[in-house]
Structures are given as C-alpha cells and as structure tokens.
Amino acid sequence: MTMFEAILLTIITASTPLLIAAIGQLVVERSGVLNLGMEGMMIMGAACGFAAAIVSGNSYIGVLAAIAAGMGMALIFAALTLGLAANQVASGLALSIFGLGLSGVIGAPFVGARRDTMARLDLPVLSDLPVIGKALFGQDPFVYASFALVIGVWWFPGRTKPGLILRACGESHASAHALGYPVLKIRLLAILFGGACAGLAGAYLSLVYTPFWSPGMTAGRGWIALAIVVFASWLPWRAMAGAYLFGGITILQLHAQGAGVKIPSQAMAALPYLVTIIALVIIMSRRGGQQSAPASLGVPFVPDR
Amino acid sequence: MQINRRQVLGGATALAGAATLGQPVFAQSNPLQVGFIYVGPVGDFGWSTMHDLGRKRLEEVMGPAVKTTVVESVAANDMERVATQLGRQGHRLIFTTSFSFFQPTMRVAPTLPNVFFESATGTQTAANVSLYNARFYEGRYVQGVIAARKSKSKTIGYIAAFPVPEVIHAINTVMRGAWSVDPAMKIRVIWVNAWFNPGREADAARALIDQGCDVICQHTDSPAPLQLANERGVFGFGQASDMTRFAPKAHLTSSVNSWGDYYVERAKAVIAGSWTPGDVWGGLNSGLFKLAPFTNMTPEEASEAQRIADAISTGRLHPFDGPIVRADGSTVVPAGGRLTDDQIRAQNYFYRGIEVALPS
C-alpha cells in the first residue's frame, strides 16, 4: 500500500462517523425538525453498542443495539417535540446533555473491556482497482453503509413520492396537513431515522474507530455533523463533501505535524473547521443556497391550530 | 404548578439540611473527609484511573478513619468552584490531580486556610499546598532504549498532549535512551492538544504509522494509540496503567503509576496534625511508579531494559547528565555536569537531533 492510499484510507475512516450522522440529521431537518440531540444519541449508540457487543460477543448485535439506542433517544425527543409541541432547540440540547450522562452510567461496567476492531470486508474485483480500490472498497461494513445512505438520501427526497411528502412537511407543514398528509407521523419516522443513523455513527466509534468504551468519547462529533448539514445546505452530496473535507484536513494536519512542518499545532488543529466552513460557504453562495433551509425548520406543528 | 414548586422548595430545604448535617460540627470524632479532583473521567484507563486506584487504596488502608469524595472530568477553569465547594462541605484534604489545576489551586488555597491541598505536579508550594509527582522521565529513558532495539525503520512516533516541560523533557529523554543504543534514531511528534481524546489520539497514531514510525510512544491517557499499534502490527508503550490487555501483540511495557501509599501517608499526617507542605518527586525507586512486565521482547532485550531501569533506579545512570545541547546548538550543560531538578522542570527546548516544531 502506498503512502497516498494509506492516507486516503485513514481519511475515509475518520470521516465516516461524521457522514453517517450528518445524513441522518439531514433527513430529520428536511422534515422540518431541528434535533440538536445528535451528540447525545451518538454517544448512547457508542455505549449501548459496545455493551451489547461485549455481552453477546458479536459486533453485529452491538450495531443493532446501537441503532436501537439511538432510536430510543430519538423517541424521547419525538415525544417532547411532536407529542407535547415543546421547543425543539431546548429539547435537543437537553437530549444531548442527558445522553452524555446516561451513556456514562450504561458504560460504567464496561470501562476497561476491550474488543478487536470489526473485520474489514474486501469487495471482490472492486478492491483490486488501482489507487482508490483499497481505500474505497477494502473497508469495514460501516463505510459501505455510509455510501448506501448517501445514495439513498439523494434518491429518496427528490425522486420518490414519499420523499416529496417528507419535504413538503419541512417546507410548509400547514399545506402538507391541508393535503391530508399525517405530518406528525412523517416527522416521527424522520426523527427515528436520524436516531438510527446517530446510533450507527456511535457504534462506529466504539466498535471500529477506537474499539473500547470511555465516557465522552464522541468528543463533539455530533455537533460537527450538525454544522455540516447546515453548511451543506441540506444536500447529501455536499454533506459528503463536507464530511470528507473535514476528515481529510484533520488527518492531513496530523501528517504535516509528523513531517515536521513548522506551523503551530494549535493553528493546525483549527484548520479543519476553518477550511470546511470556508469551502461550504463558497459553494452555498455560488449556488444561491441561502434560501435552501426548510421553511418550517424548528417550528412545532399542532394539527388543530 | 404550585404543588410542584412547593415540592421543589421542600426538596431544596431537605438538601440544605443534609448539607448542614455534613458539616464537621465535631470534627474530632468524624472521619477525615478527603476530596479528589480529576482532570479526566475515572474510566480513562490512564492518569485519572490510577489516581482513583490510589484513592481506593487509601480507603482500604484507613477504613472508617477517612471518607473520600470524587469529582471527575473537571475543567481547569471550574476547578476553583469545585475545590471551594469541597472545602465548605468539610473536606480537610484535597488532591488536585493535574498540572492544569496547579494555578487554580494556588488561587483557591489562601481562601480555604484550614484545607490542605496536594497538587499533582506544579512549580511551587504554599502554606497549605504540597506538590507531588513522579520522575516519569526515568521510564521514558527505558522506553527509548527498548524502542531503538525494536524499531526497524529507526523512527519513533510520539503522540504528545501539550508543549509543557513535563512532555518536552519526556520526548528529550526518550531520544537520549534511543541514541544510547543507536545514534541514528529519529523521532516524529504529533501534538493532539488534549490529555484525553481517544479519536484524535488514534488518528495521530495512524498518521505516524503511515509515515513509517514502527514504535509508538504516547503522552496522552487513552489506550487508543496502543490498540491501533496492535492492529497495524507495530509496537507501543502503555501510559499510566498496565495496558497489556489492550495490545497483546504490540505492548512492550507501560509506566504504571501508584499513588496509594502516598495518599495514605498524607492522610495520616493530617489526622496526626503533622501535615507540612512538601515537594515530592519520586523516581523508580520511590514506588510512585513502576514499569509493567516487559512483553513482546526477546529475553536479551528484556534483560537489557531491566538492567537500564535498575541503573537509573540506583542512581548509576542519570538521564540528564551532560553534555546537553539544545536544538539551536547552544550547550546547556557540558560533559560532567547534570541538570538540576528546577532546570528539568523548566525544560522548554528540544535537544540537538530532534527536528520537531515546538508550538509556542
């Protein structure tokens, strides 16, 4: 494997949790709901996924448990914001803080346990392609899942009827309601999908990326995923570009340090944020993306009002 | 709503009452309350975990004579508040277990003159502030010797937290040890600007390994870099606790901290009324830390490492003997001299031969 391939492989590994979480959040926001509980759902996925994998001895059961945990957290959020029409920003923040605390309790018996990282799954033929083969198709199953998610979320909202209904709920929930669509039910499904993605991203951290449990191990990745969605102006391909750009600069600045480049490490550490924001803002302004936020984003919907 | 508020108020009153009960009204007959403030989570497997093991040892030895309280993952700018609260709750002895807590400890100590503070690493003592630390660099020298024996690419990868003297003199000492075996040894350093951030530590390890480093030293607290070394088939060292189980094929040795006996000694001193501010900086011979059993090494390599460790422990070998030359070529100490403890604690330069950018 050449140096270039190795770096590419590492970049994709580093970006995948961000990408999975961002794609989930994108669907939630497209339905008109702002769930700031990403970090909490993600870390619950990490804790429950690791715990289930240790108890059952099977990483795939861990993954399922992580998805269930993320969806469980999302359900709490849905009960508050859809059922009780509570403020979405406050509920989301509460969910993040709650998740960080609860995951510590769940993970406590598993501190110090270790598992081997999940096996890579080489796709035949494709993984033998020169340069990009190993990096794209010699990865763990999560990476393939992230590719599938991007394609699915590109195809679904723009090119299927249920997808258009989902977008209608996000653009004008009153109109969607008037047309007879069950706005709350659709938003519930979107929130659950977002929770599942967050749980999956969390499982990636505790089962593949750094295969152990420690409290607070998501280290703000949920918030970065949220930011990527906004700067990607709610489009899956741009979210993918944003996640890979962020992951890429993160890894490249570490390489630059290792190679002895004489730039202060603090400035280097700030680079991923800076470059990603600048790049996505430029894309957004060029393509008239300012108006692209779903019009009903963050507005609670009460059917009889 | 009113009922709710009343319940809340009632709860608050009960809590306040409980807090009052907790005050040492009859301090003589009550157990000594000891507070521990950690910079990371108890479950970091490293620095904070080992302080907590020390706390457990204290409870085990002293039994009902002490009562301990833990506050984990405290940010440096929140340390004063936490310490003040512990002091008001009647804690007479508080261990602030990070260099990041040293300045806040110095600020809060004069406001709580009846509380004895113990700061794990720092630069000066005060009327009610002691310092304690271990000479971890002694273990770093041994790591350097082992790394030079194990490395085929002749390049060590070092994952560093912050550019503070403790980390800088550790990097210098690793290379001192490595050069004693092979003067051609080189080092690459990545600063992750965190003591504990498993994801970033693992990313740094990936980058170093991709650049050809085949022995990884870490000055951060999670087992992530070592685990990654295991996955990628290179070697590494554990930090603060014995991390063998995280990397059965990669682990060479760990520096294992052991604070329990010191905590017992200091708690006994407070109870006896004989506590005085001290400045403890113990080496391999002090029991404050030891090296975990050597693994993945040939018998010859292990016995050489043990010989070096013994030589340092008995004072026959000193990692800061001259000549010491800075990266810019100026001599700090000529041959025959030796750095003083204060000079070691203030080291803010790399030795000649270490070509690494030092963040300002």
Boltz contact constraints between the chains, C-beta under 6 A:
constraints:
  - contact:
      token1: [A, 6]
      token2: [B, 210]
      max_distance: 6.0
  - contact:
      token1: [A, 10]
      token2: [B, 206]
      max_distance: 6.0
  - contact:
      token1: [A, 14]
      token2: [B, 203]
      max_distance: 6.0
  - contact:
      token1: [A, 111]
      token2: [B, 43]
      max_distance: 6.0
  - contact:
      token1: [A, 114]
      token2: [B, 246]
      max_distance: 6.0
  - contact:
      token1: [A, 117]
      token2: [B, 231]
      max_distance: 6.0
  - contact:
      token1: [A, 210]
      token2: [B, 198]
      max_distance: 6.0
  - contact:
      token1: [A, 210]
      token2: [B, 199]
      max_distance: 6.0
  - contact:
      token1: [A, 210]
      token2: [B, 202]
      max_distance: 6.0
  - contact:
      token1: [A, 210]
      token2: [B, 224]
      max_distance: 6.0
  - contact:
      token1: [A, 214]
      token2: [B, 43]
      max_distance: 6.0
  - contact:
      token1: [A, 215]
      token2: [B, 41]
      max_distance: 6.0
  - contact:
      token1: [A, 215]
      token2: [B, 43]
      max_distance: 6.0
  - contact:
      token1: [A, 217]
      token2: [B, 198]
      max_distance: 6.0
  - contact:
      token1: [A, 219]
      token2: [B, 197]
      max_distance: 6.0
  - contact:
      token1: [A, 219]
      token2: [B, 199]
      max_distance: 6.0
  - contact:
      token1: [A, 254]
      token2: [B, 190]
      max_distance: 6.0
  - contact:
      token1: [A, 254]
      token2: [B, 203]
      max_distance: 6.0
  - contact:
      token1: [A, 254]
      token2: [B, 204]
      max_distance: 6.0
  - contact:
      token1: [A, 254]
      token2: [B, 207]
      max_distance: 6.0
  - contact:
      token1: [A, 255]
      token2: [B, 207]
      max_distance: 6.0
  - contact:
      token1: [A, 257]
      token2: [B, 190]
      max_distance: 6.0
  - contact:
      token1: [A, 258]
      token2: [B, 188]
      max_distance: 6.0
  - contact:
      token1: [A, 258]
      token2: [B, 190]
      max_distance: 6.0
  - contact:
      token1: [A, 258]
      token2: [B, 207]
      max_distance: 6.0
  - contact:
      token1: [A, 258]
      token2: [B, 208]
      max_distance: 6.0
  - contact:
      token1: [A, 258]
      token2: [B, 211]
      max_distance: 6.0
  - contact:
      token1: [A, 260]
      token2: [B, 355]
      max_distance: 6.0
  - contact:
      token1: [A, 262]
      token2: [B, 357]
      max_distance: 6.0
  - contact:
      token1: [A, 264]
      token2: [B, 359]
      max_distance: 6.0
  - contact:
      token1: [A, 265]
      token2: [B, 191]
      max_distance: 6.0
  - contact:
      token1: [A, 265]
      token2: [B, 359]
      max_distance: 6.0
  - contact:
      token1: [A, 269]
      token2: [B, 193]
      max_distance: 6.0
